[in-house]
Amino acid sequence: MNVELSDDAERDLLNGIVFYDQNSRQAGDHFLASITADIRSLSLLGGIHATRHGFHCMSAS
């Protein structure tokens, strides 16, 4: 399954990296690694999650 991020989601992701980098570079790196793992998981498991607005969704951990 292909995973697409909306423009808002991409902006939120970049803002999250900046936010965590302000506290610690390692925190920003960890945040990005966690989100990337969640996106990969969604690409493998997509279709089993609830849909919202026609898209399969899951919460990031």
C-alpha positions as CSV (number, residue, x, y, z in Angstrom):
1,M,0.0,0.0,0.0
2,N,1.2,3.5,-0.8
3,V,1.2,6.0,2.1
4,E,0.6,9.6,1.3
5,L,1.0,12.5,3.7
6,S,-1.2,15.5,3.3
7,D,0.5,18.9,3.0
8,D,-0.7,19.6,6.6
9,A,0.8,16.3,7.8
10,E,4.1,17.1,6.2
11,R,4.1,20.5,7.8
12,D,3.3,19.0,11.2
13,L,6.1,16.5,10.8
14,L,8.6,19.2,9.9
15,N,7.4,21.4,12.8
16,G,7.7,18.4,15.1
17,I,11.3,17.8,14.1
18,V,12.1,21.5,14.7
19,F,10.4,21.4,18.1
20,Y,12.3,18.4,19.3
21,D,15.6,19.6,17.8
22,Q,15.2,22.7,20.0
23,N,15.4,20.5,23.0
24,S,18.0,18.0,21.8
25,R,19.2,17.0,18.3
26,Q,18.8,13.4,19.4
27,A,15.2,14.0,20.3
28,G,14.5,15.3,16.8
29,D,16.3,12.4,15.3
30,H,14.3,10.0,17.5
31,F,11.0,11.7,16.6
32,L,11.8,11.3,12.9
33,A,12.9,7.7,13.2
34,S,9.7,6.9,15.2
35,I,7.4,8.5,12.6
36,T,9.3,6.9,9.7
37,A,8.8,3.4,11.4
38,D,5.1,4.2,11.8
39,I,4.7,5.1,8.2
40,R,6.5,1.9,7.1
41,S,4.2,-0.1,9.4
42,L,1.2,1.6,7.8
43,S,2.5,0.8,4.3
44,L,2.7,-2.9,5.3
45,L,-0.5,-3.1,7.4
46,G,-2.6,-0.6,5.6
47,G,-6.1,-1.7,5.0
48,I,-6.8,-3.1,8.5
49,H,-7.1,0.4,10.1
50,A,-10.2,2.5,10.3
51,T,-10.9,4.9,7.5
52,R,-11.3,8.7,7.8
53,H,-12.3,10.8,4.8
54,G,-11.6,7.8,2.6
55,F,-8.1,7.1,3.9
56,H,-6.8,4.3,6.2
57,C,-5.4,5.9,9.3
58,M,-3.5,5.0,12.4
59,S,-2.1,7.0,15.3
60,A,1.6,7.5,15.5
61,S,3.3,6.0,18.6
